[in-house]
Amino acid sequence: MSQGRGSASLPIVVTVVSLLCLLERANAATYSVGGPGGWTFNTNAWPNGKRFRAGDVLIFNYDSTTHNVVAVDRSGYNSCKTPGGAKVFSSGKDQIKLARGQNYFICNYPGHCESGMKVAINAL
């Protein structure tokens, strides 16, 4: 049975796409938010001096009985208010992949965000 023109290129395209996906994952960095102390108060300065890329993974380690992580927009970050529909993480070991552009996270337990339990990260 003969193959039509171009049918041999499909496996090559699939292989190239698979390799590109593997390279993207291999180049992604993993960061523990807040360093050894984890996700806690006054972590808002933690990103300073770090270079983040889209696809990097943030690991939020914290006591899930007293904290959480909420992905918010700029307004939610600045006001320390959780907008409707915001994604709330509460496992205590959350892993969140950064999207390209600004990424904002807060703890929405009363007073925590206002005490610096928030981070703003720009992923290139």
DSSP file (Angstrom, degrees, kcal/mol; ACC not computed):
  #  RESIDUE AA STRUCTURE BP1 BP2  ACC     N-H-->O    O-->H-N    N-H-->O    O-->H-N    TCO  KAPPA ALPHA  PHI   PSI    X-CA   Y-CA   Z-CA
    1    1 A M              0   0    0      0, 0.0     2,-0.2     0, 0.0     0, 0.0   0.000 360.0 360.0 360.0 129.1    0.0    0.0    0.0
    2    2 A S        -     0   0    0      1,-0.0     2,-0.3     0, 0.0     0, 0.0  -0.580 360.0-127.9 -91.3 152.2    1.5    3.3   -1.0
    3    3 A Q        -     0   0    0     -2,-0.2     3,-0.1     1,-0.1     5,-0.0  -0.744  24.8-115.5 -96.6 145.0    1.4    6.4    1.1
    4    4 A G    >   -     0   0    0     -2,-0.3     3,-1.8     1,-0.1     4,-0.4  -0.330  46.8 -77.4 -73.2 160.9    0.2    9.7   -0.2
    5    5 A R  T 3  S+     0   0    0      1,-0.3    -1,-0.1     2,-0.1     0, 0.0  -0.349 117.6  16.7 -60.2 134.0    2.5   12.7   -0.5
    6    6 A G  T >  S+     0   0    0     -3,-0.1     3,-1.0    -2,-0.1     4,-0.5   0.247  90.4 108.7  90.3 -12.4    3.2   14.4    2.8
    7    7 A S  T X  S+     0   0    0     -3,-1.8     3,-0.6     1,-0.3    -2,-0.1   0.772  73.4  59.6 -71.2 -22.7    2.0   11.5    5.0
    8    8 A A  T 3> S+     0   0    0     -4,-0.4     4,-0.6     1,-0.2    -1,-0.3   0.693  95.4  64.9 -75.8 -17.2    5.5   10.7    6.1
    9    9 A S  H <> S+     0   0    0     -3,-1.0     4,-2.3     1,-0.2    -1,-0.2   0.709  82.2  77.3 -79.7 -18.7    5.9   14.2    7.6
   10   10 A L  H <> S+     0   0    0     -3,-0.6     4,-2.4    -4,-0.5     5,-0.2   0.926  93.5  48.5 -59.2 -47.2    3.2   13.8   10.2
   11   11 A P  H  > S+     0   0    0      0, 0.0     4,-2.1     0, 0.0    -1,-0.2   0.857 111.2  52.3 -61.6 -31.7    5.5   11.7   12.6
   12   12 A I  H  X S+     0   0    0     -4,-0.6     4,-2.5     2,-0.2    -2,-0.2   0.922 109.4  48.2 -68.2 -43.8    8.2   14.3   12.2
   13   13 A V  H  X S+     0   0    0     -4,-2.3     4,-2.5     2,-0.2     5,-0.2   0.919 111.9  49.5 -62.8 -44.2    5.9   17.1   13.1
   14   14 A V  H  X S+     0   0    0     -4,-2.4     4,-2.3     1,-0.2    -1,-0.2   0.905 111.6  49.6 -62.1 -41.3    4.6   15.2   16.2
   15   15 A T  H  X S+     0   0    0     -4,-2.1     4,-2.3    -5,-0.2    -2,-0.2   0.917 111.1  48.4 -64.1 -44.3    8.2   14.4   17.2
   16   16 A V  H  X S+     0   0    0     -4,-2.5     4,-2.3     2,-0.2    -2,-0.2   0.920 112.2  48.5 -63.5 -44.6    9.2   18.1   16.9
   17   17 A V  H  X S+     0   0    0     -4,-2.5     4,-2.1     1,-0.2    -1,-0.2   0.909 111.4  50.7 -62.9 -42.1    6.2   19.3   18.9
   18   18 A S  H  X S+     0   0    0     -4,-2.3     4,-2.1    -5,-0.2    -1,-0.2   0.908 110.4  49.4 -61.9 -42.4    6.9   16.7   21.6
   19   19 A L  H  X S+     0   0    0     -4,-2.3     4,-2.5     1,-0.2    -2,-0.2   0.898 109.0  51.9 -64.5 -41.0   10.6   17.8   21.8
   20   20 A L  H  X S+     0   0    0     -4,-2.3     4,-2.2     1,-0.2    -1,-0.2   0.895 109.2  50.5 -63.4 -39.3    9.6   21.5   22.1
   21   21 A C  H  X S+     0   0    0     -4,-2.1     4,-2.0     2,-0.2    -1,-0.2   0.905 111.1  48.8 -64.5 -41.0    7.2   20.7   25.0
   22   22 A L  H  X S+     0   0    0     -4,-2.1     4,-2.4     1,-0.2    -2,-0.2   0.902 110.6  50.5 -64.8 -41.3    9.9   18.7   26.8
   23   23 A L  H  X S+     0   0    0     -4,-2.5     4,-2.0     2,-0.2    -2,-0.2   0.899 107.9  53.1 -63.9 -39.9   12.4   21.6   26.3
   24   24 A E  H  X S+     0   0    0     -4,-2.2     4,-0.8     1,-0.2    -1,-0.2   0.930 112.5  44.2 -61.0 -45.1    9.9   24.1   27.7
   25   25 A R  H  < S+     0   0    0     -4,-2.0     3,-0.4     1,-0.2    -1,-0.2   0.870 111.6  53.7 -66.5 -36.4    9.4   22.0   30.8
   26   26 A A  H  < S+     0   0    0     -4,-2.4    -1,-0.2     1,-0.2    -2,-0.2   0.828 110.4  47.2 -68.1 -30.7   13.2   21.4   31.1
   27   27 A N  H  < S+     0   0    0     -4,-2.0    -1,-0.2    -5,-0.2    -2,-0.2   0.611  88.8 105.1 -85.8 -13.1   13.8   25.2   31.0
   28   28 A A     <  -     0   0    0     -4,-0.8     2,-0.2    -3,-0.4    28,-0.1  -0.475  62.1-145.0 -71.7 136.9   11.1   26.0   33.6
   29   29 A A        -     0   0    0     -2,-0.2    28,-2.9    24,-0.1     2,-0.4  -0.651   2.7-139.0 -98.0 158.2   12.4   26.9   37.0
   30   30 A T  E     -a   57   0A   0     -2,-0.2     2,-0.4    26,-0.2    28,-0.2  -0.975  18.7-170.4-118.8 130.9   10.7   26.1   40.3
   31   31 A Y  E     -a   58   0A   0     26,-2.9    28,-3.4    -2,-0.4     2,-0.8  -0.972  20.5-141.3-124.5 134.4   10.6   28.6   43.2
   32   32 A S  E >   -a   59   0A   0     -2,-0.4     3,-2.4    26,-0.2    28,-0.2  -0.853  34.0-125.2 -90.5 110.7    9.6   28.2   46.8
   33   33 A V  T 3  S+     0   0    0     26,-2.3    28,-0.4    -2,-0.8    10,-0.0  -0.345  93.0  12.9 -62.2 127.7    7.7   31.4   47.6
   34   34 A G  T >  S-     0   0    0      9,-0.2     3,-0.9     5,-0.1    -1,-0.3   0.394 108.4-115.7  87.2  -2.2    9.2   33.1   50.6
   35   35 A G  G X  S-     0   0    0     -3,-2.4     3,-1.8     1,-0.2    11,-0.0  -0.390  78.0 -14.1  70.6-149.6   12.3   30.9   50.5
   36   36 A P  G 3  S+     0   0    0      0, 0.0    -1,-0.2     0, 0.0    -3,-0.1   0.781 136.5  58.9 -60.2 -27.4   12.9   28.5   53.5
   37   37 A G  G <  S-     0   0    0     -3,-0.9    -2,-0.2     1,-0.2    -3,-0.1   0.654  99.1-150.7 -76.5 -14.8   10.3   30.3   55.6
   38   38 A G    <   -     0   0    0     -3,-1.8     2,-0.8    -6,-0.2    -1,-0.2  -0.217  45.9 -17.9  77.7-169.4    7.6   29.6   53.1
   39   39 A W  S    S+     0   0    0     22,-2.4    24,-0.3    78,-0.0     2,-0.2  -0.638  92.7 119.1 -77.0 107.1    4.5   31.6   52.3
   40   40 A T    >   -     0   0    0     -2,-0.8     3,-0.7    76,-0.1    78,-0.1  -0.768  63.7 -37.2-152.4-167.1    4.0   33.9   55.3
   41   41 A F  T 3  S+     0   0    0     -2,-0.2    75,-0.2     1,-0.2    76,-0.1  -0.270 117.2  20.5 -66.3 151.9    3.9   37.5   56.4
   42   42 A N  T 3  S+     0   0    0     73,-1.3     3,-0.4     1,-0.1    -1,-0.2   0.798  78.6 127.8  60.7  33.7    6.2   40.1   54.7
   43   43 A T    X   +     0   0    0     73,-1.3     3,-1.6    -3,-0.7    -9,-0.2   0.416  39.9  99.5 -93.3   1.7    6.8   38.0   51.6
   44   44 A N  T 3  S+     0   0    0     72,-1.1    76,-0.4     1,-0.3    -1,-0.2   0.767  84.7  46.4 -60.8 -25.0    5.8   40.8   49.3
   45   45 A A  T >  S+     0   0    0     -3,-0.4     3,-1.7     1,-0.2    -1,-0.3   0.509  84.2  98.1 -92.4  -5.5    9.5   41.7   48.7
   46   46 A W  T <  S+     0   0    0     -3,-1.6    -1,-0.2     1,-0.3    -2,-0.1   0.836  76.7  56.7 -53.8 -39.0   10.6   38.0   48.1
   47   47 A P  T >  S+     0   0    0      0, 0.0     3,-2.3     0, 0.0    -1,-0.3   0.696  77.8 120.9 -69.5 -15.2   10.5   38.3   44.2
   48   48 A N  T <  S+     0   0    0     -3,-1.7     3,-0.1     1,-0.3    -3,-0.0  -0.215  80.9  11.1 -54.5 130.2   13.0   41.2   44.2
   49   49 A G  T 3  S+     0   0    0      1,-0.3     2,-0.3     0, 0.0    -1,-0.3   0.394 102.7 114.4  84.5  -2.4   16.1   40.4   42.2
   50   50 A K    <   -     0   0    0     -3,-2.3     2,-0.6    -4,-0.0    -1,-0.3  -0.763  57.6-142.8-101.6 148.7   14.6   37.2   40.7
   51   51 A R        -     0   0    0     -2,-0.3     2,-0.3    -3,-0.1    72,-0.1  -0.948  20.1-166.5-111.9 118.8   13.8   36.7   37.0
   52   52 A F  B     -c  123   0B   0     70,-0.6    72,-2.4    -2,-0.6     2,-0.3  -0.781   3.5-162.2-107.0 147.2   10.7   34.8   36.2
   53   53 A R    >   -     0   0    0     -2,-0.3     3,-2.4    70,-0.3    45,-0.2  -0.927  35.8 -90.8-124.5 151.3    9.6   33.2   33.0
   54   54 A A  T 3  S+     0   0    0     -2,-0.3    45,-0.2     1,-0.3     3,-0.1  -0.376 116.4  33.1 -56.4 134.6    6.2   32.0   31.8
   55   55 A G  T 3  S+     0   0    0     43,-2.5    -1,-0.3     1,-0.4    44,-0.1   0.155  85.2 130.4  98.4 -17.9    5.9   28.4   32.7
   56   56 A D    <   -     0   0    0     -3,-2.4    42,-3.1   -28,-0.1     2,-0.5  -0.320  55.2-128.2 -62.1 154.4    8.0   28.7   35.9
   57   57 A V  E     -aB  30  97A   0    -28,-2.9   -26,-2.9    40,-0.2     2,-0.5  -0.925  13.2-154.5-115.0 129.4    6.4   27.0   38.9
   58   58 A L  E     -aB  31  96A   0     38,-3.1    38,-2.7    -2,-0.5     2,-0.6  -0.863   7.7-155.8 -97.6 132.6    5.8   28.7   42.2
   59   59 A I  E     -aB  32  95A   0    -28,-3.4   -26,-2.3    -2,-0.5     2,-0.7  -0.949   3.4-161.3-109.7 121.0    5.5   26.4   45.2
   60   60 A F  E     - B   0  94A   0     34,-2.9    34,-1.3    -2,-0.6     2,-0.5  -0.895   8.3-173.7-103.4 108.2    3.5   27.9   48.1
   61   61 A N  E     + B   0  93A   0     -2,-0.7   -22,-2.4   -28,-0.4     2,-0.3  -0.908  26.4 128.7-103.4 125.9    4.3   26.0   51.4
   62   62 A Y        -     0   0    0     30,-2.0     2,-0.8    -2,-0.5   -22,-0.1  -0.978  65.6 -79.7-164.9 167.9    2.2   27.1   54.4
   63   63 A D    >>  -     0   0    0     -2,-0.3     3,-1.7   -24,-0.3     4,-1.4  -0.729  36.9-155.0 -79.7 112.3    0.0   26.0   57.2
   64   64 A S  T 34 S+     0   0    0     -2,-0.8    -1,-0.1     1,-0.3    28,-0.1   0.564  88.3  64.4 -72.0  -7.0   -3.4   25.4   55.5
   65   65 A T  T 34 S+     0   0    0      1,-0.1    -1,-0.3    27,-0.0     3,-0.1   0.636 117.3  25.0 -86.5 -13.3   -5.3   25.9   58.7
   66   66 A T  T <4 S+     0   0    0     -3,-1.7     2,-0.3     1,-0.1    -2,-0.2   0.488 123.7  32.1-127.1  -6.2   -4.2   29.6   58.9
   67   67 A H     <  -     0   0    0     -4,-1.4     2,-0.3    23,-0.1    -1,-0.1  -0.900  49.8-178.7-143.5 169.9   -3.4   30.7   55.3
   68   68 A N        -     0   0    0     -2,-0.3     2,-0.4    -3,-0.1    22,-0.2  -0.906  26.0-118.5-153.4-178.2   -4.3   30.2   51.7
   69   69 A V  E     -D   89   0B   0     20,-2.3    20,-3.7    -2,-0.3     2,-0.5  -1.000  23.5-171.3-130.7 130.1   -3.2   31.5   48.3
   70   70 A V  E     -DE  88 106B   0     36,-2.8    36,-2.1    -2,-0.4     2,-0.6  -0.986  18.9-140.0-125.0 125.2   -5.6   33.4   46.0
   71   71 A A  E     +DE  87 105B   0     16,-2.3    16,-0.6    -2,-0.5    34,-0.2  -0.746  39.1 168.0 -81.4 119.5   -4.7   34.3   42.4
   72   72 A V  E     - E   0 104B   0     32,-2.0    32,-0.7    -2,-0.6     2,-0.1  -0.719  33.7-108.8-126.7 173.8   -6.0   37.9   41.9
   73   73 A D     >  -     0   0    0     -2,-0.2     4,-2.3    30,-0.1     5,-0.2  -0.378  49.2 -86.6 -93.0-179.5   -5.8   40.7   39.4
   74   74 A R  H  > S+     0   0    0      1,-0.2     4,-2.8     2,-0.2     5,-0.2   0.887 129.0  51.9 -57.1 -41.5   -3.9   44.0   40.0
   75   75 A S  H  > S+     0   0    0      1,-0.2     4,-2.5     2,-0.2     6,-0.3   0.919 110.0  48.1 -63.7 -44.0   -6.9   45.6   41.7
   76   76 A G  H  >>S+     0   0    0      2,-0.2     4,-1.2     1,-0.2     5,-1.0   0.866 112.7  50.0 -63.1 -36.7   -7.3   42.6   44.1
   77   77 A Y  H  <5S+     0   0    0     -4,-2.3    -2,-0.2     2,-0.2    -1,-0.2   0.945 114.0  43.3 -65.6 -49.2   -3.6   42.8   44.9
   78   78 A N  H  <5S+     0   0    0     -4,-2.8    -2,-0.2     1,-0.2    -1,-0.2   0.859 123.6  36.0 -67.4 -35.8   -3.6   46.5   45.6
   79   79 A S  H  <5S-     0   0    0     -4,-2.5    -1,-0.2    -5,-0.2    -2,-0.2   0.563  99.6-129.6 -94.1  -9.4   -6.8   46.5   47.6
   80   80 A C  T  <5 +     0   0    0     -4,-1.2     2,-0.4     1,-0.2    -3,-0.2   0.869  65.4 132.5  58.2  37.3   -6.2   43.1   49.3
   81   81 A K      < -     0   0    0     -5,-1.0    -1,-0.2    -6,-0.3    -2,-0.2  -0.947  59.4-126.4-119.0 141.1   -9.7   42.1   48.2
   82   82 A T        -     0   0    0     -2,-0.4     3,-0.1    26,-0.1   -10,-0.1  -0.770  26.2-141.2 -87.9 115.3  -10.7   38.8   46.6
   83   83 A P    >   -     0   0    0      0, 0.0     3,-1.8     0, 0.0    -1,-0.0  -0.379  33.9 -85.3 -72.5 155.1  -12.6   39.5   43.3
   84   84 A G  T 3  S+     0   0    0      1,-0.3     0, 0.0    -2,-0.1     0, 0.0  -0.321 115.4  21.3 -57.2 137.8  -15.5   37.2   42.4
   85   85 A G  T 3  S+     0   0    0      1,-0.3    -1,-0.3    -3,-0.1     2,-0.0   0.466  85.4 152.2  82.7   1.9  -14.4   34.1   40.6
   86   86 A A    <   -     0   0    0     -3,-1.8     2,-0.5     1,-0.1    -1,-0.3  -0.364  51.2-111.9 -66.1 144.9  -10.8   34.2   41.9
   87   87 A K  E     -D   71   0B   0    -16,-0.6   -16,-2.3    -2,-0.0     2,-0.5  -0.681  32.3-159.8 -80.6 123.3   -9.0   30.9   42.2
   88   88 A V  E     -D   70   0B   0     -2,-0.5     2,-0.4   -18,-0.2   -18,-0.2  -0.914   4.0-164.2-108.8 128.1   -8.4   29.9   45.8
   89   89 A F  E     +D   69   0B   0    -20,-3.7   -20,-2.3    -2,-0.5     5,-0.1  -0.891  18.2 161.8-109.0 140.4   -5.7   27.4   46.7
   90   90 A S        +     0   0    0     -2,-0.4   -23,-0.1   -22,-0.2    -1,-0.1   0.180  39.4 105.0-147.6  22.8   -5.7   25.8   50.1
   91   91 A S  S    S-     0   0    0      1,-0.1   -27,-0.2   -28,-0.0   -23,-0.0   0.756  78.4-127.5 -80.2 -23.6   -3.6   22.6   50.2
   92   92 A G  S    S+     0   0    0    -29,-0.1   -30,-2.0   -28,-0.1    -1,-0.1   0.321 102.4  59.8  88.8  -7.9   -0.6   24.1   52.0
   93   93 A K  E    S+B   61   0A   0    -32,-0.2   -32,-0.2     2,-0.0     2,-0.2  -0.294  75.2 168.5-143.5  50.7    1.6   22.8   49.2
   94   94 A D  E     -B   60   0A   0    -34,-1.3   -34,-2.9    -5,-0.1     2,-0.5  -0.442  20.7-159.8 -76.3 138.9    0.2   24.6   46.1
   95   95 A Q  E     -B   59   0A   0    -36,-0.2     2,-0.5    -2,-0.2   -36,-0.2  -0.979  13.5-177.7-119.0 120.0    2.1   24.5   42.8
   96   96 A I  E     -B   58   0A   0    -38,-2.7   -38,-3.1    -2,-0.5     2,-0.4  -0.972  20.0-139.2-126.0 125.6    1.1   27.3   40.4
   97   97 A K  E     -B   57   0A   0     -2,-0.5   -40,-0.2   -40,-0.2     2,-0.2  -0.675  26.9-121.6 -83.3 131.9    2.5   27.7   36.9
   98   98 A L        -     0   0    0    -42,-3.1   -43,-2.5    -2,-0.4     2,-0.2  -0.515  18.9-144.8 -75.7 136.8    3.2   31.4   36.0
   99   99 A A        -     0   0    0     -2,-0.2    24,-0.4   -45,-0.2     2,-0.1  -0.620  37.3 -85.3 -90.0 158.3    1.4   32.9   33.0
  100  100 A R  S    S+     0   0    0     -2,-0.2     2,-0.2    24,-0.1    24,-0.2  -0.434  98.8  16.4 -63.5 136.0    3.2   35.4   30.8
  101  101 A G  E    S- F   0 123B   0     22,-3.2    22,-2.9    -2,-0.1     2,-0.3  -0.669 114.5  -3.0 101.3-156.6    2.8   38.9   32.2
  102  102 A Q  E     - F   0 122B   0     -2,-0.2     2,-0.4    20,-0.2    20,-0.2  -0.535  56.2-172.8 -78.8 136.4    1.8   40.0   35.7
  103  103 A N  E     - F   0 121B   0     18,-2.5    18,-3.1    -2,-0.3     2,-0.4  -0.999   5.2-167.1-128.1 128.9    0.8   37.3   38.2
  104  104 A Y  E     +EF  72 120B   0    -32,-0.7   -32,-2.0    -2,-0.4     2,-0.4  -0.956   7.4 178.0-123.9 136.1   -0.7   38.4   41.6
  105  105 A F  E     +EF  71 119B   0     14,-2.5    14,-2.4    -2,-0.4     2,-0.3  -0.998   3.1 171.0-137.9 140.0   -1.2   36.3   44.7
  106  106 A I  E     -EF  70 118B   0    -36,-2.1   -36,-2.8    -2,-0.4     2,-0.5  -0.921  34.8-122.1-136.5 163.6   -2.6   37.1   48.1
  107  107 A C        -     0   0    0     10,-1.7     6,-0.7    -2,-0.3   -38,-0.1  -0.958  23.4-161.1 -99.4 126.4   -3.6   35.4   51.3
  108  108 A N        +     0   0    0     -2,-0.5   -26,-0.1     4,-0.1     3,-0.1   0.268  48.3 121.8 -99.9  15.8   -7.2   36.5   51.9
  109  109 A Y  S >> S-     0   0    0    -41,-0.1     3,-2.1     1,-0.1     4,-0.6  -0.542  85.8 -77.0 -67.1 143.7   -7.4   35.6   55.6
  110  110 A P  T 34 S-     0   0    0      0, 0.0    -1,-0.1     0, 0.0    -2,-0.1  -0.154 112.6  -2.6 -52.2 124.9   -8.3   38.8   57.5
  111  111 A G  T 3> S+     0   0    0    -31,-0.1     4,-0.8    -3,-0.1     6,-0.1   0.233 103.7 103.7  83.5 -12.8   -5.3   41.1   57.8
  112  112 A H  T X4>S+     0   0    0     -3,-2.1     5,-2.0     2,-0.2     3,-0.7   0.945  81.1  44.5 -71.2 -48.3   -2.8   38.8   56.2
  113  113 A C  G ><5S+     0   0    0     -6,-0.7     3,-1.9    -4,-0.6    -1,-0.2   0.922 111.7  54.7 -60.1 -43.1   -2.5   40.5   52.8
  114  114 A E  G 345S+     0   0    0      1,-0.3    -1,-0.3     2,-0.2    -2,-0.2   0.735 102.9  58.4 -62.9 -21.9   -2.3   43.9   54.5
  115  115 A S  G <<5S-     0   0    0     -4,-0.8   -73,-1.3    -3,-0.7    -1,-0.3   0.123 132.8 -89.0 -94.7  19.4    0.6   42.5   56.5
  116  116 A G  T < 5S+     0   0    0     -3,-1.9     2,-1.8   -75,-0.2   -73,-1.3   0.615  81.7 140.3  88.8  13.4    2.6   41.8   53.4
  117  117 A M      < +     0   0    0     -5,-2.0   -10,-1.7   -75,-0.2     2,-0.3  -0.514  50.7  88.5 -89.4  70.4    1.3   38.2   52.6
  118  118 A K  E     - F   0 106B   0     -2,-1.8     2,-0.3   -12,-0.2   -12,-0.2  -0.973  55.4-159.5-159.2 151.6    1.1   38.9   48.9
  119  119 A V  E     - F   0 105B   0    -14,-2.4   -14,-2.5    -2,-0.3     2,-0.5  -0.999   5.3-160.4-139.5 143.2    3.4   38.7   45.9
  120  120 A A  E     - F   0 104B   0    -76,-0.4     2,-0.4    -2,-0.3   -16,-0.2  -0.992  18.5-176.6-120.0 125.6    3.4   40.3   42.4
  121  121 A I  E     - F   0 103B   0    -18,-3.1   -18,-2.5    -2,-0.5     2,-0.7  -0.984  18.6-153.4-130.8 128.9    5.5   38.6   39.8
  122  122 A N  E     - F   0 102B   0     -2,-0.4   -70,-0.6   -20,-0.2     2,-0.5  -0.901  15.2-161.6-100.0 117.2    6.1   39.6   36.2
  123  123 A A  E      cF  52 101B   0    -22,-2.9   -22,-3.2    -2,-0.7   -70,-0.3  -0.877 360.0 360.0-102.1 123.8    6.9   36.5   34.1
  124  124 A L              0   0    0    -72,-2.4   -71,-0.2    -2,-0.5   -24,-0.1   0.453 360.0 360.0 -81.9 360.0    8.6   37.2   30.8
